[in-house]
Amino acid sequence: MTESAFHTPLIDLLGCDLPILCAGMGGVARHRLAAAVSNAGGFGCLGMVREPVERIRTEVEAYRRLSARPFAVNLIPAATDPQLLEDQVRTCLELGVPAMTLFWDIDAALIRRLKAEGLLVLQQIGSREQAEAALEAGVDVLIAQGFEAGGHVWGQTASFALLPEIVALGPVPVVACGGIASGEALIAALALGAQGVCCGSAFLATHEANAHDYHKQRLIESGADDTVISERFFRNWPMTAPVRVLPNAVTRGEYDNLYATRHTPVIGEQDGGPIYLFSSDSPLADAQGQLADMPIYAGQSCGQIGELCGAAERVGQLMEQARRTLSRLQGAAAPAQPAPTARAPEYPELADALNELLSAERAGARVAAFSLKQAGEERQRRLLEEIHRGEADSCRRLRRCLLHLGAEPTRAFGAFYEKCMAIADLDERLALVDRGQRWVIRKLGELLPRIDDPLVRRELEAMLETHEVNSGLAKADASRPGAD
């Protein structure tokens, strides 16, 4: 059993090792949890919704003391005062945050601004309409949230019904979210076309999560049928919004006599401030007061979670369950025919050649992604975005070829990455990137005449066309007026 089935293009895009993302749970997903997930090979996220800039700065710095891995910051523009949002975004840019996860309305202007600054943008959506708007705005990743998810729920469609529809839109990776807290669910999501999963409840029930122990205990004691959808937790959220929670006095309507009043009572405090009845703030680690009357967010995946553990252990559990599930499915399949091979006896080292290309393409994708953060001119950003899309797509095509041939795709990065990143001047680096594009074109030109396997030939021809187009764009950029 190998890891190739889990190595999706999303991994190369985000710079993580496993297709598991931590949801940006506001207040719950702070630096300890985000760093633990990242260090275990997943992709960590800091939940900074409506947080003051001082906390964002403190949390990002604390994360970086614990982990050197890439991460995201989660913001919700529609639920944040415009001035605070501007301050949050500016602080994230000053801190060099590599990625941003957004939720609720599609803020196209903000997405374009973040992309112009070189950030990866992940947008959580709940419908096809939202996905199309996010793609038009230029996001890098779509997180398809199903109705099973805990916390604020945007859509009305179940995860595994929504997922294929969003995947079919292309062209960016899609992450499944909602009702996923097991390796079996991970395999199901990948089978439907997702390139990863985003987990909330699974990571809330960990030692590193900043949720109150009361919240964690209620979650692990509950099953899928125990959660409810409620619109009663409205305070400090600017629009009527459904949330999936565990039932309590608020969801049962026991406080409905206070629902329409202008001044709801204080029921507790946390983070140095008051918590009001009907607030959307869940109880955090330092919360005091009527914890049972606060929103106890839980997705329907809570039935898949049986114990409290460390975040790294949770990642390990998910992957081990996924490996066992995949192994079982493969074992239960009908007797397999011999794996198809390339009918090219004159070139028996085809798999080695494809892996050489794959390591180079992985390096190229990483160079483009990191160079985007340094791009100061629009022309540089446009070129790097095209190169990054082409390199990531080529990684996917090469992996497909290798698996088709029964070979193990490499996870190595070519030395090209270090050579490129050692060049400080971005235009000089782009010139070296173009030489890398032309090297790939030559390699493909040598390989294609020797291959008669239809799938391999089709994938490599598409890859060749992509590199010829991008090399042409690079040449045009280098020959622009004023270029050296």
C-alpha positions in Angstrom: 0.0 0.0 0.0 1.5 3.4 -1.0 0.7 7.0 -0.3 0.2 7.9 -4.0 -3.5 7.7 -3.8 -3.5 10.5 -1.3 -1.0 12.8 -3.0 -3.3 15.1 -4.9 -2.4 18.4 -6.7 -3.9 20.2 -3.7 -0.9 19.1 -1.6 1.6 20.7 -4.0 -0.5 23.8 -4.1 -0.7 24.3 -0.3 2.7 22.9 0.5 1.5 20.2 2.9 1.9 16.4 2.9 -1.6 15.1 3.4 -5.0 16.1 2.0 -6.4 17.1 5.4 -7.2 20.7 6.3 -8.2 22.1 9.6 -11.3 24.3 9.5 -11.0 27.9 10.5 -13.1 27.7 13.6 -13.2 31.2 15.0 -11.7 31.2 18.5 -11.2 27.4 18.5 -8.5 27.1 15.8 -5.7 29.1 17.3 -2.0 28.6 17.0 -1.6 25.4 19.1 -4.2 23.6 17.0 -3.2 25.0 13.6 0.5 24.2 14.2 -0.2 20.7 15.5 -2.2 19.9 12.3 0.5 21.4 10.0 3.3 19.6 11.8 1.4 16.3 11.4 1.4 16.8 7.6 -2.0 18.5 7.2 -2.8 22.2 6.5 -3.4 24.4 9.6 -5.7 27.4 9.7 -6.0 30.2 12.3 -9.7 31.2 12.9 -9.4 34.9 13.2 -13.0 36.0 12.5 -13.7 39.4 14.0 -10.5 39.2 16.0 -8.6 42.4 16.8 -5.4 42.9 14.8 -3.3 42.5 18.0 -4.6 38.9 18.4 -3.9 38.1 14.7 -0.3 39.3 15.1 0.1 37.4 18.3 -1.4 34.2 16.9 0.6 34.3 13.6 3.9 34.9 15.5 3.0 32.1 18.0 2.2 29.7 15.1 5.6 30.4 13.5 7.4 29.6 16.7 5.8 26.2 16.7 5.8 25.4 12.9 7.6 26.4 9.8 4.9 24.9 7.6 2.5 26.9 5.4 -0.9 27.9 6.9 -4.0 30.0 6.3 -5.9 32.7 8.2 -9.7 32.5 8.2 -11.7 35.7 7.9 -15.4 36.2 7.2 -15.8 39.6 5.4 -19.7 39.7 5.6 -19.6 39.2 9.4 -16.9 41.8 10.1 -17.1 45.5 10.5 -15.5 47.0 7.3 -12.8 49.0 9.1 -11.9 46.0 11.2 -11.7 43.8 8.1 -9.4 46.3 6.4 -7.2 46.3 9.5 -7.2 42.5 9.6 -6.3 42.2 5.9 -3.5 44.8 6.2 -2.1 43.0 9.2 -2.1 39.7 7.4 -0.3 41.2 4.4 2.3 42.8 6.7 2.9 39.5 8.4 3.4 37.7 5.1 0.5 35.3 5.7 0.7 32.8 2.8 -3.0 31.9 2.4 -6.4 33.2 3.3 -9.6 31.2 3.8 -12.8 33.1 3.3 -16.4 32.2 4.0 -20.0 33.4 3.5 -20.5 36.0 0.7 -18.1 36.1 -2.2 -16.1 39.3 -1.8 -14.7 39.5 -5.3 -12.8 42.8 -4.6 -11.0 41.3 -1.6 -10.2 38.1 -3.5 -8.6 40.0 -6.3 -6.7 42.1 -3.8 -5.3 39.1 -2.0 -4.4 37.4 -5.3 -2.6 40.6 -6.4 -0.6 40.4 -3.2 0.5 36.8 -4.0 -1.7 35.0 -1.4 -3.4 31.7 -2.1 -7.2 32.2 -1.6 -9.4 29.4 -0.4 -13.2 30.1 -0.5 -15.7 28.0 1.3 -19.0 27.8 -0.5 -22.3 26.0 -0.1 -23.8 26.0 -3.6 -23.0 26.0 -7.3 -23.9 29.6 -7.7 -21.4 30.6 -5.0 -18.7 28.4 -6.5 -19.2 30.0 -9.9 -18.9 33.5 -8.4 -15.7 32.5 -6.5 -14.1 31.0 -9.6 -14.9 34.2 -11.5 -13.2 36.2 -8.8 -10.1 34.0 -9.2 -9.9 31.8 -6.1 -7.3 29.0 -5.9 -9.3 26.4 -4.0 -13.0 25.8 -3.4 -14.1 24.3 -0.1 -17.5 22.7 -0.7 -19.4 22.8 2.6 -22.2 20.4 3.0 -25.3 20.8 5.1 -23.9 18.3 7.7 -21.2 20.8 8.8 -21.1 22.2 12.3 -21.2 25.9 13.0 -22.5 28.4 10.4 -23.9 26.5 7.4 -24.3 28.4 4.2 -25.9 25.8 1.8 -28.8 23.3 2.0 -27.2 20.4 0.1 -25.5 17.4 1.7 -21.7 17.1 1.2 -21.6 14.1 -1.1 -24.4 15.4 -3.3 -22.8 18.9 -3.6 -19.3 17.7 -4.1 -19.5 16.1 -7.6 -21.4 19.2 -8.9 -18.6 21.5 -7.7 -15.8 19.3 -8.9 -17.4 19.3 -12.4 -17.0 23.0 -12.6 -13.2 22.9 -12.6 -10.5 24.1 -12.9 -9.3 24.5 -9.3 -9.0 21.9 -6.5 -12.1 21.2 -4.5 -12.0 20.3 -0.8 -14.9 18.4 0.8 -16.2 19.8 4.1 -19.1 18.7 6.4 -19.8 15.3 8.0 -16.1 14.2 7.6 -14.3 12.9 10.6 -13.1 9.4 9.5 -10.7 7.9 7.0 -13.7 6.2 5.4 -15.3 9.6 4.7 -11.9 10.8 3.3 -11.8 8.0 0.8 -15.5 8.7 -0.2 -14.6 12.3 -0.8 -11.6 11.5 -2.9 -13.7 9.0 -4.9 -16.1 11.8 -5.7 -13.3 14.0 -7.1 -12.3 16.0 -4.0 -8.5 16.6 -3.6 -8.8 16.9 0.2 -11.1 17.2 3.2 -11.6 20.0 5.7 -12.4 18.9 9.2 -13.9 21.0 12.0 -15.5 18.7 14.6 -12.7 16.2 14.3 -10.1 18.8 15.4 -12.4 20.5 17.9 -12.3 17.3 19.9 -8.5 17.5 20.4 -6.2 18.6 23.3 -4.8 21.6 21.3 -8.2 23.0 20.3 -9.1 26.2 22.1 -12.6 25.0 22.9 -13.9 24.6 26.4 -13.7 21.1 27.9 -17.5 21.1 28.2 -17.8 21.7 24.5 -15.4 18.9 23.7 -17.0 16.4 26.0 -20.5 17.0 24.6 -19.3 16.6 21.1 -17.6 13.2 21.7 -20.7 11.9 23.6 -23.0 12.8 20.7 -24.1 11.1 17.5 -25.1 12.3 14.1 -28.8 12.4 15.0 -28.2 14.6 18.0 -27.4 17.8 16.2 -29.9 20.5 15.2 -30.1 23.5 12.9 -31.0 26.7 14.7 -31.2 30.4 13.8 -31.5 31.5 17.4 -27.8 32.3 17.8 -28.0 35.7 16.0 -26.2 38.2 18.2 -22.9 39.6 16.8 -23.7 38.1 13.4 -25.1 40.7 10.9 -27.6 38.5 9.1 -30.0 35.7 9.9 -27.8 32.6 9.6 -28.4 28.9 10.5 -25.9 27.1 12.6 -25.6 23.4 13.4 -25.3 22.8 17.1 -26.1 20.4 19.9 -29.5 21.1 21.5 -29.8 23.3 24.6 -32.2 25.6 26.2 -31.8 28.2 23.5 -32.6 25.8 20.6 -35.5 24.4 22.6 -37.0 27.9 22.8 -36.8 28.3 26.5 -35.5 31.9 26.1 -37.8 32.9 23.3 -39.5 35.5 25.5 -36.2 37.4 25.4 -35.5 36.8 21.7 -37.0 40.1 20.4 -35.6 42.3 23.2 -32.9 44.9 22.5 -30.8 44.1 25.5 -30.1 40.4 26.1 -28.5 39.4 29.3 -24.9 38.6 29.8 -24.5 34.8 30.5 -20.7 34.5 30.8 -17.3 35.9 29.8 -14.3 34.8 27.8 -11.2 36.4 26.2 -11.7 39.3 28.6 -15.2 40.2 27.4 -18.9 39.4 28.0 -20.9 36.7 26.3 -24.5 37.5 25.7 -27.5 35.2 25.4 -28.1 34.3 21.7 -24.4 35.1 20.9 -22.8 33.1 18.1 -19.6 32.8 20.2 -19.1 29.2 21.4 -17.4 28.6 24.8 -13.6 28.8 24.5 -11.1 27.3 26.9 -11.2 30.2 29.4 -15.0 30.7 29.3 -17.0 31.1 32.5 -20.7 31.3 33.1 -23.7 29.5 31.7 -21.7 27.3 29.2 -24.7 25.1 28.5 -26.6 28.1 27.0 -23.8 29.0 24.6 -23.8 27.5 21.1 -22.2 24.1 21.2 -21.2 23.7 17.5 -21.1 20.2 16.2 -21.3 18.7 12.7 -23.1 15.4 12.0 -19.6 13.8 11.9 -19.6 13.8 15.7 -20.9 10.2 15.5 -17.5 9.3 14.0 -15.5 10.8 16.9 -15.2 8.6 20.0 -12.5 10.1 22.1 -10.4 13.2 22.9 -6.9 13.0 21.6 -4.0 15.1 20.2 -4.4 16.8 16.8 -1.4 14.8 15.4 -3.0 11.6 16.6 -6.3 12.6 14.9 -4.5 13.1 11.6 -2.8 9.7 12.1 -6.2 8.1 12.8 -7.7 9.6 9.7 -4.9 8.4 7.5 -4.7 4.9 9.0 -8.5 4.5 8.6 -8.2 5.7 5.0 -5.4 3.3 4.2 -7.3 0.3 5.7 -10.5 1.3 3.8 -8.7 1.6 0.5 -6.9 -1.7 1.1 -10.2 -3.3 1.9 -11.9 -1.9 -1.2 -9.0 -3.0 -3.4 -9.1 -6.5 -1.9 -12.9 -6.8 -2.4 -12.7 -5.8 -6.1 -12.9 -8.3 -8.8 -9.6 -10.0 -9.8 -7.7 -7.3 -11.6 -6.3 -7.7 -15.1 -2.6 -7.2 -15.5 -1.8 -3.5 -15.2 -1.6 -1.8 -18.6 1.9 -1.0 -19.7 3.3 1.3 -22.3 3.9 -0.7 -25.4 7.4 0.8 -26.0 10.0 -2.0 -25.4 12.6 0.3 -26.9 12.1 2.7 -24.0 11.8 0.5 -20.9 12.6 3.3 -18.4 9.5 5.2 -19.2 8.4 5.4 -15.5 11.8 6.8 -14.5 11.5 9.4 -17.2 8.0 10.4 -16.1 9.1 10.6 -12.5 12.0 12.9 -13.5 9.5 15.2 -15.2 7.2 15.0 -12.2 9.9 16.1 -9.7 10.7 19.0 -12.1 7.1 20.0 -12.4 6.6 19.8 -8.6 9.6 22.1 -8.2 8.2 24.5 -10.9 4.8 24.6 -9.2 6.4 25.5 -5.9 8.7 28.1 -7.5 5.7 29.8 -9.1 3.6 29.7 -5.9 6.3 31.3 -3.7 7.4 33.8 -6.4 3.8 35.1 -6.6 4.3 36.5 -3.1 7.2 38.6 -4.3 5.7 39.7 -7.6 5.4 43.5 -7.6 4.1 44.0 -11.1 0.9 42.9 -12.6 2.6 41.3 -15.6 4.7 39.2 -13.3 1.7 38.0 -11.4 -0.2 37.1 -14.5 2.7 35.1 -15.9 3.3 33.3 -12.6 -0.3 32.5 -12.2 -0.4 30.9 -15.6 2.8 29.0 -15.0 1.6 27.8 -11.6 -1.7 26.5 -13.1 0.2 24.7 -15.9 2.7 23.1 -13.5 0.1 21.9 -11.1 -2.0 20.5 -14.0 1.1 18.8 -15.3 1.7 17.2 -11.9 -1.8 15.7 -12.0 -1.3 14.4 -15.6 2.1 12.8 -14.8 0.7 11.1 -11.6 -2.2 9.7 -13.7 0.2 8.3 -16.2 2.4 6.7 -13.6 -0.5 5.1 -11.8 -1.9 3.9 -15.1 1.5 2.2 -15.7 1.5 0.6 -12.3 4.4 2.8 -11.1 4.8 4.8 -7.9 4.7 8.6 -8.5 7.7 10.4 -6.9 7.2 12.9 -4.0 10.6 14.4 -4.6 11.3 18.0 -5.6 13.8 18.6 -8.4 17.0 20.6 -7.7 15.5 23.2 -10.0 13.6 24.7 -7.0 16.7 25.6 -5.1 18.4 27.0 -8.2 15.5 29.2 -8.9 14.9 30.5 -5.4 18.6 31.3 -5.0 18.0 34.1 -7.6 16.8 37.2 -5.9 15.7 39.2 -9.0 12.3 38.0 -10.0 12.7 38.7 -13.7 16.0 36.7 -13.7 14.2 33.9 -11.9 11.4 34.0 -14.5 14.1 33.6 -17.2 15.4 30.5 -15.5 11.8 29.2 -15.1 11.3 29.6 -18.9 14.5 27.6 -19.5 12.9 24.9 -17.3 9.8 25.1 -19.5 11.9 24.6 -22.6 13.7 21.6 -21.0 10.4 20.0 -20.4 9.3 20.6 -24.0 12.5 19.0 -25.2 12.0 16.0 -22.9 8.4 15.5 -24.0 9.5 15.8 -27.6 12.0 12.9 -27.1 9.4 10.8 -25.2 6.3 11.1 -27.3 7.5 9.3 -30.5 8.3 6.3 -28.3 4.9 6.0 -26.7 1.8 4.3 -28.2 -0.2 3.9 -25.0 -3.3 6.1 -25.7 -3.7 7.5 -22.2 -0.1 8.3 -21.6 0.2 9.9 -25.1 -2.9 12.0 -24.6 -1.7 13.3 -21.2 1.8 14.1 -22.4 0.5 15.9 -25.5 -1.7 18.1 -23.3 1.2 18.8 -21.1 3.4 19.7 -24.1 0.8 22.2 -25.3 0.6 23.8 -21.9 4.4 24.3 -21.7 4.6 25.6 -25.2 1.9 28.2 -24.4 3.6 29.3 -21.2 7.0 29.4 -22.7 5.5 31.7 -25.4 4.1 33.9 -22.7 7.5 34.1 -21.0 9.2 35.0 -24.2 6.7 37.7 -24.9 7.2 39.1 -21.4 11.0 39.0 -21.8 10.8 40.9 -25.1 8.5 43.7 -23.9 9.7 47.3 -24.4 12.1 48.2 -21.6 13.1 44.7 -20.8 16.9 44.0 -20.6 
